[in-house]
Amino acid sequence: MNATILIVDDEESILKSLSGILEDEGYKTICAGDGVEALAVAQREAPDLVLLDIWMPRMEGLETLERLRELHPGLVVVMMSGHGTIETAVKSTKMGAYDFIEKPLSLEKVIVTVNNALGVSRLRQENASLRGLVLQDHEIIGSSRPMNRVQEQIGLVAPTNASVLVTGENGTGKELVARSIHYHSPRRDKPFVEINCAAIPAELIDSELFGHEKGAFAGALAQRKGKFDLADGGTIFLDEIGDLSLQTQAKVLRVLEERKFERVGGTRSIEVDVRLIAATNKVLEEEVREGSFREDLFYRLNVVPLHLATLRERRDDIPELVGHFLDLFCRREGREPKVMTRDAVLMMQGYDWPGNVRELRNIIERLVIMTPGGTIDDRHIPDHIAAKGGIEGGGARLDSLRDASSLREAKEEFEKEFIIQKLEENDWNISRTAEAIELERSNLHRKIKSYGINLKR
């Protein structure tokens, strides 16, 4: 669709000449004689670009620009003036104008400026769209108590510059949390740089983190910036930080304390402004006691500790995660939307998911690709998931519910299995389980006894 350009000028001859040349270029034009009229037209027509004169009756151009920016923040505006000065041009660009054209107008310059301005506008829209897709792909899914707690913590820590230590099993979403903290922070428009410390050989990790100078070692043919350089102004995410050597840990500690470092083979200190988010699946307190992790670095990292629950500890989130990943992969693969039956979802809830959310994501991607039709049922669930569903879900639960002869029996059977599942999630601790399901401890004891549930020790 051709772009629409709003031309605002109090001279009829300029309106006609600009409209003619721009329409010859394939654009749709609309005109306004002053700022007041321009605001009304912009509200009604939603133009892609505004050519705005500065000196006009009723409302002059700079005031019109200010009002347009308030009403339509993303609108691209090019200022025009026959009495232009450098001060006026600078002021208009500071107020958000894309460019400033002096009169008498060069039609060739007008066309070039319009084309460039519309190109910038398209790039902004594409960037906003891509950012939206990135945020959607990295959205934290789940409304269980553990995930609500994580969301609350992210909301509190994101606006600050505090270091964050994210812990949890592999696949629980530690990188996802790090990205969410970054995207909700004042650094969101700056780089987010990640590095998996466990994936880089020990002899190369310093170069990866801090960069190197030319000739620093064999093969260093040119100067190279490291991850801390690249993350300047933004956030650096050090995944599996527990795998760093003590020597490299000392250098990371210096960056945290002094905000400076030297490249490998260099002597010049480089100042850097980064926020550090670290993650590990190790228990760093134990690593400190064993001497494999620096105690001072641990305390610098552990300003805000954030622990992620395993998927088996938040099974209530599985239906929501399944729906999210089905939508994600159907969209990504260009497939028609798919749904998963209730029986299949229950089967998924009964599995322990040793690989956590990452494993669930991979399974859903496989099901989207390999399942014909728009419905995924229990027949399509991989055998290893169906076989290990056990009493927590899957076949055993479905059979027990189907065997119930009344609604009351079905409700009781479901409640029994629900209590067993929550007891297992809380290591058979009755007090924690009662708190998790929002039930008085005495009532939970009574239900355990009435259902004949054997407490495991």
HELIX and SHEET records of a PDB file:
HELIX    1   1 GLU A   12  ASP A   24  1                                  13    
HELIX    2   2 GLY A   35  GLU A   45  1                                  11    
HELIX    3   3 GLY A   61  LEU A   71  1                                  11    
HELIX    4   4 ILE A   86  LYS A   94  1                                   9    
HELIX    5   5 LEU A  107  ASP A  137  1                                  31    
HELIX    6   6 ARG A  145  VAL A  157  1                                  13    
HELIX    7   7 LYS A  174  TYR A  183  1                                  10    
HELIX    8   8 CYS A  197  ALA A  199  5                                   3    
HELIX    9   9 ILE A  205  PHE A  210  1                                   6    
HELIX   10  10 LYS A  227  LEU A  230  1                                   4    
HELIX   11  11 ILE A  241  ASP A  243  5                                   3    
HELIX   12  12 LEU A  246  GLU A  258  1                                  13    
HELIX   13  13 LEU A  284  GLU A  290  1                                   7    
HELIX   14  14 GLU A  295  LEU A  301  1                                   7    
HELIX   15  15 LEU A  311  GLU A  313  5                                   3    
HELIX   16  16 ARG A  315  ASP A  317  5                                   3    
HELIX   17  17 ILE A  318  GLU A  333  1                                  16    
HELIX   18  18 ARG A  342  GLY A  350  1                                   9    
HELIX   19  19 ASN A  356  MET A  370  1                                  15    
HELIX   20  20 ASP A  383  ALA A  387  1                                   5    
HELIX   21  21 GLY A  390  GLU A  392  5                                   3    
HELIX   22  22 GLY A  394  ASP A  403  1                                  10    
HELIX   23  23 LEU A  407  GLU A  425  1                                  19    
HELIX   24  24 ILE A  430  ALA A  436  1                                   7    
HELIX   25  25 ARG A  441  SER A  450  1                                  10    
SHEET    1   A 5 LYS A  28  ALA A  32  0                                        
SHEET    2   A 5 THR A   4  VAL A   8  1                                        
SHEET    3   A 5 LEU A  49  ASP A  53  1                                        
SHEET    4   A 5 VAL A  76  SER A  81  1                                        
SHEET    5   A 5 ASP A  99  GLU A 102  1                                        
SHEET    1   B 5 PHE A 192  ASN A 196  0                                        
SHEET    2   B 5 THR A 235  ASP A 239  1                                        
SHEET    3   B 5 ARG A 275  THR A 280  1                                        
SHEET    4   B 5 VAL A 164  THR A 167  1                                        
SHEET    5   B 5 VAL A 304  HIS A 307  1                                        
SHEET    1   C 2 LYS A 260  PHE A 261  0                                        
SHEET    2   C 2 ILE A 270  GLU A 271 -1                                        
SHEET    1   D 2 VAL A 339  MET A 340  0                                        
SHEET    2   D 2 THR A 375  ILE A 376  1                                        
END                                                                             
